């Protein structure tokens, strides 16, 4: 069997690349040993956001009186099994949809493990498949650090990774999260919403170090309101059957917990193509701006690059790789990739943070607009947060944007488009935004960067 393009891995990078390749007239095959959609659809983005929506609804009911709605005798309850069943239905709907799209576009799917022999041949279930171009999209897996007792705790069901925790059959009374990154924070707020006492242990000086300092400080205050304890500069040394031991300020401390979430990072899955002499670093596979590896005809996309382990980055990279194969001068820019944390409220950002601009000696002007001054936010009762933009004071170039708001991931979209199209801060400021909308806060922050905002 010979194909124009063979894609190893059916996650958001792989399946998008497969569909795009087929749409451009290539004969495409996709190899995925598990369910198409990868971690994002099956074990990551979609299931967590589905569970977080249930948590958001519960939080709204718990604050219904603020809207003049009174729940009799506080009789609000939830059924974790029903919540999990809804999650499963959402996952099935999306994965069935992806399978249907692959079939409709004529992509051949091999539901087996693929082992790369060389740049043009892959072994799949005793058959050797030949290809002109190979796209590697094998994703990443949770890092399992060397902690005393960790392996045993994973085996006996005391410690979970994000994958296994998604199917935990009940709401735990207590949860200890090892790692203060995005995944750990989302799970922390998820379970805290349902009454779990959550403690986060982070070895760095603070959580979410990639986030703008002002956003992080405001977010920390909100986490405190949710009664989430955060212990920083702490190193976990031992895990036992019912507790976790960590070192802080040269002293040993122990915390008991019903279960533990291990969330200290992800590592690229490189095993399937270890026979290739592909250039890698400790971070992942090395690629150029076209997503080409050092081997001719071999591309790498998604988490195996190790730079931005995000589903939308993988999908965009898949399109770039296919378009470059088709002869276009397609390029992938990591600084054009937005990020988000889907908590309560959300955090979304793109470009430079203020601390990065200072560190790199880049001239900038910042402007911040609080949601408290936004009419729609007041009407919605969602006034926690603000919009912050950074611009070049000489030419109005947008250097970065950082949003803390209930719908921050949606609000950021216009800034992403502006940066991609090389629009200036004036273009956002002068664009007429619907009133009343939370998006007016983006406009107001842009006006403030140029001159003075109208409504503060």
N, C-alpha and C positions, 0 to 999 in steps of 0.2 A: 504494500500500500504506500502510495506516494502523495504527499500534500504540498501545497505552496507554503502554507504556514501551519506549524504545529505549536500549540500552546500548552504548557505544563502548569496546571493549576486553574481551577474554575471559580476563583473568588471574584470580587468586583473588578479587579484588573484583568484577569484572564477571560472571563465571559464577555466583558465589554469589548475587549480586543477581538475576540472570536466573531462576535456579531458585526463589528465594524469591518473586519477583514472580509467576511462573506458579502457584506453590502457593497464592497468595492470590487467584487468579482473574483476574489481568491478562493481556492479550494482549501478549506480550513478544518482542522481537527482540534478538539479540546480534550485534554486528559485530566480527569478528576476522580480520585479514589473515593471521595465522600460525596455529599450532596452539593450540587452546584450552588453557587452563591458564597461559598467560603465562610470564613469566620464571621464576616459582617452580617450576612443574612441569617446564619444559623446559630451563631454563638456569641455575637458581639453587638454591633450597632442596633440592629432591629429588635432583638429580644430585650435588650436593656432599655431601649426607648419605649417599648411597649409596656414593660413593667413600671418605668418611671411615669408613664401617663396615668396608670392606675394610682400610683402614689400621689400624683398631682391632683387627681379627682378627690381622693381622700382628704388631702390637705385643704382643698377648697371647701368641702363639706364641714371640716372641723372649724373653719373660719366663716361659716355661712352667716352667722349673726352680724358680722361686719357689713353684710349686704342687705340686712333687714330680713333675712330668711332664717326662721327659727326651727331647728330640728327638735321635735318633741322628745323630751327626756334624754337628749343627746344620744338618740338611738341609731347612731351610725356604726355600721359593722362592715367587715370585709371577709371574703372567702378566698384564701390563698390558692386553693385548688382551682377555683373559677378564674382567678387572675392568671394562673399558669396555663390554663386551657385556652384562654384568649391569646396569650403569647404564642402558643403552638399553632393556633389557627392563622395568625398573622404571618408566621414564618412559612407555613405550608402554602399560603396564598402567593407569597412572593417567590418562593423557590419553584413552585409550579409555573409561575409566570415566566421565570428565567428559562426553565426547560422548554416552555412553549416557544419563546423567542428564538432560542438556539435552533430548534427544529424547523421553525418557520423560515429562518434564514439559511437553512441548509448546512448547518455546522454538524459535523460528525462528532459525537461525544463518546469517549471511552471511559467507562466507569471502573477504572482500575488504577493501580499504582504505576506510574511511569518512571523508568530508570534510563537516564541519558547515557548512551554509549559514546557518541561523539556529536559534533555540531550539527549533523544532518540525520542522525539515527537515534531512535528511542525505543527501548524494549517495553512492550505493554502486553502483559498476560501471555508470555511465550512468543508473541509476534513482534517483529521488528518493523517499525514504521519509519519511512523515509520522508524528509522534508527539505525544502529549500531554505526556509527561515525558521528559526526556533525562538520562541518567546518564553522566558522563564518567569513564572508567577506563582511560586510555591508558598508564599506567605511567611508567617512567623509563628512562633510558639512561646508560651510563658517561660521566663527565665526561672530556673530552680537553683537558688544559691546554696552554698555549703553552710548549712546551719545544723547544729547538732539536733538530731531527732526529727528533722523535717521530712525525710523520706518515709519514715514510719508513720508520721502524723498524716501525710497524704494518703497512705495506704489504709489507715484505720478510720478515715473520715472525720478527722479533727480539723485538718487544713484543706482548703479548697483553692483551686484556681478559679478565674472568672468563668471558665467553661462549665465546671462542675457545680459552681454555686448557683448558676441560673436555674438548676433543677432541684435545689434544696427544697424538701417537701413541706417546710413550715417556716414561720417567721421566728428566727432565733431570739432568745431573750438578750443575749450579749454577742457582739461581734468585734473581733480585733482585726484591723486591717494593717498588714505589713506593706508599707509603701504609700506615699502621699501623692501619687500621680493621678492622671485623669480617670483611669478605670477604678482605682481605689476610692476616689472621691464620689464618683457616680453611684457606686454600690453603697457607700457610707450613707449618702443622703436618701437613697432608695429605702434601705432597711430602717433608718432612723424615722422615716415618715410613717412606718408601720409599728413604731414603738420599740424598736431594738436600741439598746444602749451600745453606742459605737465608740471605739477608741482607735485612732490612727497612730501608727508608729512610723516615723520617717527619720532616716539617718542623716539627711541633709539639714541645713540651717532652717529651711522652711519648706512648706508644700508648694507645688505648682510653680517651680522656679522659672519656667518659661513664660509665665503670665506677667503682664505689666504690674509693677509694684502696687500702684493705687488700686487696681482691680483686685489683686490678691488680698490686700488689707481689708477692703470692704467685704470681700467674700468670707474672710475669716470671721468677721463679726457676725455674719449671718449663720455660719456654721455653729458658732457658739450658741446662738439662739435655738438651734436645733439640738442642743445638748450633746454635740459631738466633741469628744476630747481629742486634742491633737498633741502628740508628744514628738518634738523634733530633736535633732542631734542625738538620736538614740539608735543603738545598734542591737538588733535581735541576736542573741547568742545561743539560746536553747529553746526547744519546743518539746513540751511533755504531753501527757494525755489530756490534760484539762487547762493548761496554762502556758504562758509565753514569758520567757525571761529576756530582759534587755539591759544593756549598759547605758547609763546616762550620768555624765559628770563623774566618771570613774566609779560609780556605784551601781550595784546590781539591783534590779527591780523585777517583780513578778506580777503578772496580771492574769486573773482567771477569765476564761471565756468559753461560751458554748461551742463556738466554731471560730475559725480563723480564715481570712482571705489573704492569700499570697498574691501580691500585685506589685512586683518590683521591676517590671520591664518585660520586653519581648526580645527574642533573638531570631534572626532569619533562618528559614529552613533551607539548608544547603545540601542536604544529604543526597537528594535525587540526582544531582548533577556533579557529584564529587569527582567523576572521571574527567571532567572538562578542566582544562588549565585556565580557569577564569580568575581574573584578578579580583581579589577581595581584600577588605580591611577588617578590623575588629568590628566595624559598624555593619558591613554587609558587602554586597556586590558593587563593584565600581562601574559606573556607566558615564557616558558623555551626555551632552544636552539632547541628543536624539534617542537616548535610552539604549545605545549600543554598548555591549561589553567589549573587552579587548579581542574577542573572537569574531571574525567576519560572519555576518548573518545571524548572530546570536544576540538577542535583546533581553533585558531584565527590567521588570516593572514591579511596583508595589512594595510590600514590606521587606522583601529580600534586599532592597537597596539600603534600608535601615535609616534613611534620613527623616522621612515623615511617614510614619506607619498609620495612614489614614485611608479609608475606603475611597473617598472622592479623589485623592491623589493617585491611587492605583488606577481608577477608571480613566482619569485624564491621561495618565501615562500610557495606558493601553491604546488609546486613540492616537497619541503621538507616535508610538512605535509602529502602528499599522500604517499611518499616513507616511511615515518616513520610508517604510518598505515599498509603498506605492510610488515613491519618487518625489514626494513633497519635501520641502525644507522645514519639516515640523520640528519644533523644539519644546522642551519641557523646562519650566522655570519654577524652582522650589519656592522662591520668594513670592510667587503668586498664589500659593496654596493657603487657604484659610484654615483655622482650627477652631474647635469648640468643645466646651464641657457642658453636658446636658443636665445640670443640677437645678436647684431652686434658689435663686434664678440661674439662668444660663450665662455662660461666659463665651464670647466669640471674639476672635482677633485675626488680624493679618498684618504683615509687615513688622517694622521695628517697634520694640517697646521703648519707653522713655529711658530705662536704664541701659539698654543697648546703644541708643543714640549717644548718650553721655559717654559710655565706655569707648565707643569708636570715634568720638570727637566730631560727630556729625551735627551741623547747625540745624536747629529745629525750633518750631513754635508749637505749643500744645494748647488745646482748647477742650474744655469739659462742660457737658450739659447734663444736669441732674434730671432724672425722671420725675422727681417731685414737682418740677416746673412744666411738665407735659400734661395737657388736658386729658388725653386718652388714658394715660397711665393712672391718673387720679380717678377717672371714671371706672377703670378696671380694678382699682384697688391694688395695683402692682407698681408701687413706687420705689422699690428697692433697686438701686443701681444708677448708672449713668452711661453716657456715650463720650468717648475721648478720642480725639484725632490728633495726629502729629503731621506737620507739613514743613516743607522747605520754605523758610521765610523769604527767600530770594525769588522763587519762581512758582510757588504754590503747589509744587509736587506733593502728592500724598505719600507720606513715609510710613504711616501705620494707622490702624484704627483698633480700638479696644472697647468692647461693649459688655456691660453687666446689666442684664434685663431678662424678663421672663421669656422673651422671644428673640434673644440676642442672635441666635444662629440665622434667623431670617432677616433681621435688620442689617446684618453685615453684608448682605448680597450686593447692595448698590455700591458699597465701597470696593468690593472685589471687582466688580465690573469697571468701576472708575479707574482703578489701578491697572487693570488689564488693558483698557483702552487709552491709557495715558491721559486721562482727564485730570484736571486740577481741582483743588479744594473749592475754587470759585464755581466750577461746574455743578458741584453738589449744592453749594450755598444758593445758587441762582435757579436751581430746578424747583418748580412748584410742587410741593408735597401735599398730598391729601390731608385735609383737616376734618375731624381730629384723628390722627394716627400717631403711633409711637415713633414712626419713621421721621416725624418732624424733629425729633431729638437729634437725629443724624444731621439734618439740615442746620439746626441751631448750633451744633458744635462746629460745623463748617463755617457758619457765619462768624462765630466767635473767634475762629482761627484767623480770619481775615480782618475783622474789626471788633464789633461788640454784638453778642447775641441779643435778640429782641426781647425775649421773655424771661431774662434774669438780669 
